[in-house]
């Protein structure tokens, strides 16, 4: 079974790093909670509701355009795949006819 070996300095450094990260995580959590509270207050404004509605409309329109482009690309790829398959079949037929001569 593999293990990790550390001397006293390594353990102390690891504990210090973990403590620092835990402190940073707590600070980040408090900042996120504060930001969410600010958003909750701001979300009550009619201007924000209107802006969010506009954003959703633009996002939906863009998503529809992307979907249409992906569908077109898929159709093009299917056509290319069919052409490649047909070419492969023709090459196979030609090779068979050459070997039968």
VOPAGU-2260 file (C-alpha; in pm, 1 decimal, decimal comma):
REM VOPAGU-2260
SITE   aa  ch    i         X         Y         Z
SITE  UNK   A    0       0,0       0,0       0,0
SITE  UNK   A    1     143,5     335,7    -101,7
SITE  UNK   A    2     160,5     613,9     151,0
SITE  UNK   A    3     277,6     971,4     185,4
SITE  UNK   A    4     575,4    1041,3     406,4
SITE  UNK   A    5     639,8    1388,0     540,2
SITE  UNK   A    6     875,9    1522,5     793,1
SITE  UNK   A    7     754,2    1765,0    1058,6
SITE  UNK   A    8     816,9    2066,8     835,3
SITE  UNK   A    9     613,9    1913,3     553,0
SITE  UNK   A   10     320,8    1842,0     783,7
SITE  UNK   A   11     335,7    2193,9     929,0
SITE  UNK   A   12     346,0    2345,8     579,2
SITE  UNK   A   13      52,5    2131,2     468,5
SITE  UNK   A   14    -152,0    2227,7     775,3
SITE  UNK   A   15     -69,8    2596,3     718,1
SITE  UNK   A   16    -173,7    2572,5     350,7
SITE  UNK   A   17    -498,6    2394,2     437,9
SITE  UNK   A   18    -576,1    2650,8     707,8
SITE  UNK   A   19    -512,7    2933,4     462,0
SITE  UNK   A   20    -737,8    2772,5     199,8
SITE  UNK   A   21   -1012,3    2715,1     457,1
SITE  UNK   A   22    -994,2    3080,3     560,2
SITE  UNK   A   23   -1009,8    3190,6     195,6
SITE  UNK   A   24   -1304,4    2958,0     133,3
SITE  UNK   A   25   -1491,4    3107,2     429,7
SITE  UNK   A   26   -1421,2    3459,5     304,6
SITE  UNK   A   27   -1539,6    3360,9     -44,1
SITE  UNK   A   28   -1856,5    3204,7      97,5
SITE  UNK   A   29   -1935,0    3522,9     291,4
SITE  UNK   A   30   -1872,5    3734,9     -19,8
SITE  UNK   A   31   -2097,3    3509,1    -229,9
SITE  UNK   A   32   -2372,7    3525,5      32,1
SITE  UNK   A   33   -2349,3    3904,4      36,3
SITE  UNK   A   34   -2361,0    3919,3    -343,7
SITE  UNK   A   35   -2666,7    3693,9    -350,7
SITE  UNK   A   36   -2840,1    3920,7    -101,8
SITE  UNK   A   37   -2760,2    4219,6    -324,1
SITE  UNK   A   38   -2898,3    4034,4    -626,7
SITE  UNK   A   39   -3214,5    3944,0    -436,6
SITE  UNK   A   40   -3271,5    4310,2    -351,0
SITE  UNK   A   41   -3192,3    4424,1    -706,0
SITE  UNK   A   42   -3420,2    4158,5    -856,7
SITE  UNK   A   43   -3717,6    4337,1    -707,0
SITE  UNK   A   44   -3663,7    4637,8    -936,0
SITE  UNK   A   45   -3878,6    4661,9   -1251,6
SITE  UNK   A   46   -3576,8    4778,3   -1453,9
SITE  UNK   A   47   -3387,1    4459,4   -1372,6
SITE  UNK   A   48   -3688,1    4243,1   -1451,6
SITE  UNK   A   49   -3716,2    4414,9   -1790,3
SITE  UNK   A   50   -3343,1    4377,7   -1856,6
SITE  UNK   A   51   -3355,8    4008,8   -1765,4
SITE  UNK   A   52   -3655,0    3961,4   -1995,9
SITE  UNK   A   53   -3462,7    4124,5   -2280,8
SITE  UNK   A   54   -3160,9    3907,3   -2206,2
SITE  UNK   A   55   -3372,6    3592,1   -2212,5
SITE  UNK   A   56   -3525,7    3696,5   -2546,1
SITE  UNK   A   57   -3184,0    3763,7   -2701,9
SITE  UNK   A   58   -3042,4    3441,2   -2558,0
SITE  UNK   A   59   -3335,2    3240,5   -2693,7
SITE  UNK   A   60   -3296,6    3398,8   -3038,7
SITE  UNK   A   61   -2924,4    3320,8   -3043,1
SITE  UNK   A   62   -2987,1    2964,8   -2923,5
SITE  UNK   A   63   -3235,7    2918,3   -3208,5
SITE  UNK   A   64   -2980,7    3048,2   -3462,5
SITE  UNK   A   65   -2712,0    2817,2   -3324,6
SITE  UNK   A   66   -2953,0    2524,1   -3340,6
SITE  UNK   A   67   -3034,5    2605,1   -3704,7
SITE  UNK   A   68   -2663,7    2624,0   -3791,7
SITE  UNK   A   69   -2597,0    2293,1   -3617,7
SITE  UNK   A   70   -2886,5    2132,0   -3806,5
SITE  UNK   A   71   -2747,5    2265,9   -4136,3
SITE  UNK   A   72   -2400,7    2141,7   -4047,2
SITE  UNK   A   73   -2543,9    1800,8   -3959,4
SITE  UNK   A   74   -2719,5    1785,5   -4297,3
SITE  UNK   A   75   -2397,9    1878,2   -4474,8
SITE  UNK   A   76   -2202,7    1616,7   -4282,5
SITE  UNK   A   77   -2463,7    1351,8   -4362,3
SITE  UNK   A   78   -2441,0    1439,9   -4732,7
SITE  UNK   A   79   -2061,4    1423,2   -4718,8
SITE  UNK   A   80   -2075,5    1087,4   -4539,6
SITE  UNK   A   81   -2313,6     949,9   -4803,7
SITE  UNK   A   82   -2084,3    1072,4   -5083,3
SITE  UNK   A   83   -1779,9     917,7   -4914,8
SITE  UNK   A   84   -1965,7     590,2   -4867,6
SITE  UNK   A   85   -2075,1     588,1   -5233,3
SITE  UNK   A   86   -1719,8     665,9   -5350,0
SITE  UNK   A   87   -1585,0     387,1   -5129,5
SITE  UNK   A   88   -1840,5     147,1   -5275,8
SITE  UNK   A   89   -1746,7     247,2   -5631,8
SITE  UNK   A   90   -1376,0     202,7   -5557,6
SITE  UNK   A   91   -1450,2    -141,5   -5412,8
SITE  UNK   A   92   -1654,1    -236,4   -5720,5
SITE  UNK   A   93   -1374,6    -115,4   -5950,1
SITE  UNK   A   94   -1112,2    -307,5   -5754,9
SITE  UNK   A   95   -1321,1    -626,5   -5771,4
SITE  UNK   A   96   -1373,7    -590,7   -6146,3
SITE  UNK   A   97    -998,4    -539,2   -6198,8
SITE  UNK   A   98    -911,4    -850,9   -6000,7
SITE  UNK   A   99   -1163,4   -1059,5   -6197,4
SITE  UNK   A  100    -998,3    -978,6   -6531,3
